[in-house]
Amino acid sequence: MDQPKGTVKLTLAQAIVRYLANQFIEMDGRRVRLCGGGFGIFGHGNVTCLGEALYSHHDVLPLYRGQNEQSMGFAAAAYAKYHLRQRFMFCTASAGPGTANLLTAAALAHANRLPMLMLCGDTFLTRLPDPVLQQLEHFGNPSRGLNDAFQAVTRYWDRITHPAQIIQSLPAAVATMLDPADCGPAFLGLPQDVQGWTYDFPLAFFEEKLHRIRRQIPDEREVQEATVLLAKAKRPIIIAGGGVQYSQATAELENFARAHQIPVVETIAGRANLLADHPLNIGPIGVTGSNSANSIAEDADVILAVGTRLQDFTTGSWTAFSESARLISLNAARHDAQKHRSLPILGDAKAGLIALGTLLGDARASNEWVKHAQNERQKWDAYVAQNTGADNGPNSYAKAIGVVNDICAPNDRVVTAAGGLPAEITANWRTLGLGTVDVEFGFSCMGYEIAGGWGARIAQSESEPYADTIVFVGDGSYLLMNSDIYSSVLTDKKLIILVLDNGGFAVINKLQNNTGNESFNNLIADCPTVPDPFAVDFEAHARSLGALSETVETPVELAEAFRRAKTAHKTSVIVMKVDAYEGWTTEGHTWWEVGTPHISESEKVRAAHLSQEEGRKSQRRGI
């Protein structure tokens, strides 16, 4: 049969790769590929067909060989975050456990609303070889498989059962990943036989396309209603979330706050929306925030929340505000805009701030309110300076953060996740450059740190090759996932990694103790199943993975080592022991709901439960 005119015969895998190679986006006046390439580990489920297709395009879609599928997903998420969700990477994994390893990374991308495309092997559509290697069998439903598990952790999911399906499915997946309201990971299950099947695809499907991120203009009535509320406010504040950066609205935020003299507080995802020394930056809010931000949040009568999903921990959203305070939520996602009885403004952060500013005119918060907020920030800055000072007390996270903060360049990027470090960096880091802080606390996922640093460095090297990516990681997360030290050395993507060793899961041990419990199974020394605790030689381990590495004893030695790492040409790992019990940031916390035992034989546990319940008085009641 003759091939139809205007078509090209390709396998499913070849068509997917060819399509991705022809998608573009404009960034900073440059036309670049929308897909920056991918991360891949090959197996029988993806090497023969998808691998063949990727090889023919490896010059335009670079494929980074991962060491672990989960860490590949973390790297892809960090890459997308660096590029403000304007570019994405794909991850390809084989059928079975390789794909299963991506589940945690997909959940992280879903919680953080980050684009990532997963191209994963699936069982044979024909079922002729069933049960194939690594296939999960559901006796009453032969169509159900492992890949169905991704439906809960993706924004777009499809199993491709015929090559023609991708004419609809692949553009839909890309559109989802670029949608400010629905952004998140997309999953395509690719049966091993269908990957190699051919179809006469229309050539038009592969024409180059220039994508644009949609800016949803807010409804005029919602803006007007919000303006009336803001104009009457006596003590307004702005909560600036990660959506400010994704909308590229940091300048509009600064202009709006300055024009109307409204104090700004930042969420964890919104850290680095303003520089640390901006006169209206009152600090980070939330359970691990600052006294300054939480103090004015408690007094505020109107709160303009911009680009935040108001997560309980990262904004203290259930206890930081008074019951009578009114919230206005400017958000591209309807689900987020209506939380907490908010007056919603459904739309783009940049467009929304401009519209609100136009209608507010000359309205400004009182000088007394602004001065009060600034005084609170000055007191917090004094506390941070003392907390991060190198001359008092034992080694701590805060001291290490202060040392690095004093030396790093304004455009260096800081990456951390989970454990105690997100709280310590959020509270103590002084932002030197806009958009330079990546604290993964949306999913609070251990293992993101080094893998995410690798993905961020890949993105950073595309535009800022002379800046550094700095990773803060605890010993617990390091032991969970460290193989991308090797990846960074292999691919010549330099990282500076600070391993702060406190002997286990110290922050959870702190929570355990603070709720009256005895230390148990968190610090290595407190594990009953460990007869002879010993410390890991992180320096030797990192060196075995190809990195430069050294161990330091004091903050002064840390500063010297960090300067050496800055001038080095490949990944450097610096190890320092920190105290598990002392040196924590003790200020800046709002009450947070944690489940505690209502009865216990321990008097300390009973007392801690009563104390926890006493704090519940500040909790707003489910609205």
Buried (B, 14 or more C-beta within 10 A) or exposed (E): EEEEEEBBEBBBBBBBBBBBBBBBBEBEEEEBBBBBBBBBBBBBBBBBBBBBBBEEBEEEBBBBEBBBBBBBBBBBBBBBBBBBBBBBBBBBBBBBEBBBBBBBBBBBBBBBBBBBBBBBBBBBBEBEEEEBEBBBEEEEEEEEBBBBBBEEBBBBBBBBBEBBBBBEBBBEBBBBBBBBBBBBBBBBBBBBBBBBBEBBBBEEBBEEBEBEBEBBBBBEEBBEBBBEBBBEBEBBBBBBBBBBBBBBBBEBBBBBBBBBBBBBBBBBBBBBBBBBEBBBBBBBBBBBBBBBBBBBBBBBBBBBBBBBBBBBBBBBBBBBBBEEBBBBBBBBBEEBBBBBEBBBBBBBBBBBBBBBBEBBEEBBBEEEBBEBBBEBBEBBBEBBEEBBEBEEBEBBBBBBBBBBBEBBBEBBBBBBBBBBBBBBBBBBBBBBBBBBBBBBBBBBBBBBBBBBBBBBBBBBBBBBEEBBBBBBBBBBBBBBBBBBBBBBBBBEBBBBBBBBBBBBBBBBBBBBBEBBBEBEBBBBEBBEEEEEEEEBEBBEBBBEBBBBBBBBEEBEBBBBBBEBBBEBEBBBBBBBBBBBEEBBBEBBBBBBBEEBBEEBEEEEBBEBBEEBEEBEEBBBEEE
